[in-house]
Amino acid sequence: MGVGWSTREWREAVSSPDWGPRVLEALRRHFAEGKPLLEPARLITASLEVDPDGTPVLLAIYEHPYWPERTGLRRRLDHAYGLGHGSSPEEALAEEIAFYEISEPLGRQYDLLVEDENGVWWWGDGYPPITDHPDLQRSKRPGR
């Protein structure tokens, strides 16, 4: 299935003042309608904040069947990897986040989760990247 929108439409959507709320609503709808996920994760809550540069940021708290901790994803909404195929840019990004970020097992990223005062374990933008994992640090060649 292909996308129903162009790169120009993507850029216009991302620069729109209602971009964050549109992605947030599309993500909530993705979970509420039982659309496909890689693993049966459950979205608990999702909200928005804004980074100092004006970029909307998704804060999604979810439960994943592979670990017991309630998990939080902090995700800037100014980029996509082109993996979603929704009928609009916001649906495509919501699908990408739901399928490839929330429902996909964290792997080594799990070791880098940061617990907050409410017992939610966070990852994503503003938290340690996977490149900080000790196993990856040990595997780097000298001088890199």
C-alpha positions in Angstrom: 0.0 0.0 0.0 1.4 3.4 -0.9 1.0 6.8 0.7 -1.8 9.1 -0.3 0.1 12.3 0.2 3.2 14.0 -1.2 6.4 15.3 0.3 5.1 18.8 -0.1 2.0 17.9 1.9 4.2 16.3 4.6 6.2 19.5 5.0 3.0 21.6 5.1 1.4 19.3 7.7 4.5 19.4 10.0 4.7 23.2 9.9 1.0 23.6 10.7 0.2 24.9 14.2 -2.3 22.0 14.7 0.3 19.3 13.7 0.8 18.0 17.2 -2.9 17.6 18.1 -3.5 15.9 14.8 -0.8 13.3 15.3 -1.9 12.8 18.9 -5.5 12.1 17.9 -4.4 9.8 15.1 -2.2 7.8 17.6 -5.1 7.5 20.0 -7.4 6.4 17.2 -4.8 3.8 16.0 -4.9 2.1 19.4 -8.7 2.6 20.0 -9.6 1.0 16.7 -7.3 -2.0 17.3 -5.1 -1.3 14.2 -2.1 -3.6 13.7 0.8 -3.6 16.2 4.0 -5.6 16.2 3.2 -6.8 19.8 0.1 -6.2 21.9 1.2 -3.0 23.7 -1.5 -0.9 25.4 -1.5 2.8 25.3 -2.3 4.2 28.7 -2.2 7.9 28.0 -0.8 10.3 25.4 -0.3 14.0 25.6 1.7 16.8 24.1 4.3 19.3 25.2 6.4 21.8 23.2 10.1 21.9 23.1 11.8 25.3 23.5 12.3 25.4 19.7 8.5 25.2 19.2 8.5 21.5 18.1 5.5 19.5 19.4 6.6 16.5 21.5 4.5 13.4 22.1 4.5 11.9 25.6 3.0 8.4 25.4 2.8 6.1 28.4 2.1 2.5 27.6 2.4 -1.1 28.8 4.3 -3.7 26.8 3.9 -7.5 27.3 7.7 -8.1 27.3 8.5 -6.2 30.5 6.7 -5.2 33.7 7.5 -1.5 33.9 5.1 1.1 32.7 7.0 2.8 29.9 7.0 6.3 28.5 8.1 7.4 25.0 9.1 11.1 24.5 9.0 11.7 20.7 9.6 14.9 18.8 7.1 15.1 16.0 9.3 16.8 13.5 10.7 13.7 11.8 9.6 10.4 10.4 11.4 7.4 8.9 8.9 6.9 6.2 7.7 3.6 7.5 4.0 4.4 8.0 1.5 4.4 5.1 -1.5 6.2 6.5 -3.9 8.2 4.3 -2.5 11.4 5.7 0.8 12.5 7.1 -0.5 12.5 10.7 -1.9 9.0 10.3 1.4 7.8 8.8 3.4 9.2 11.6 1.0 7.8 14.2 1.2 4.4 12.6 5.0 4.5 12.6 5.1 5.5 16.3 2.5 2.8 17.3 4.0 0.0 15.3 7.8 0.6 15.3 8.3 2.6 18.5 5.6 1.7 21.1 4.8 -2.0 20.2 8.2 -3.0 19.0 10.3 -4.6 21.8 13.0 -2.2 23.1 15.9 -4.6 23.0 19.0 -3.0 24.4 17.2 0.3 24.8 15.5 -1.3 27.8 18.8 -1.1 29.7 18.8 2.7 29.3 15.3 3.5 30.5 15.1 6.4 33.0 12.6 6.2 35.8 10.6 9.3 36.8 9.0 10.1 40.2 5.8 8.4 39.1 7.5 5.0 38.3 7.3 5.5 34.6 10.4 4.4 32.7 11.2 6.8 29.8 13.1 6.6 26.6 13.2 8.6 23.4 14.1 12.2 22.5 15.9 13.7 25.5 16.8 10.4 27.1 20.0 8.3 26.6 20.2 7.0 23.0 21.0 3.4 22.1 24.5 4.4 21.2 25.1 5.0 24.9 24.6 1.3 25.7 27.7 -0.2 27.3 27.7 -3.2 24.9 27.9 -0.8 22.0 30.6 1.3 23.7 32.7 -1.8 24.1 32.3 -2.8 20.5 33.6 0.5 19.1 37.1 0.3 17.6 39.8 2.5 19.2 39.8 6.0 17.7 36.1 6.1 16.9 
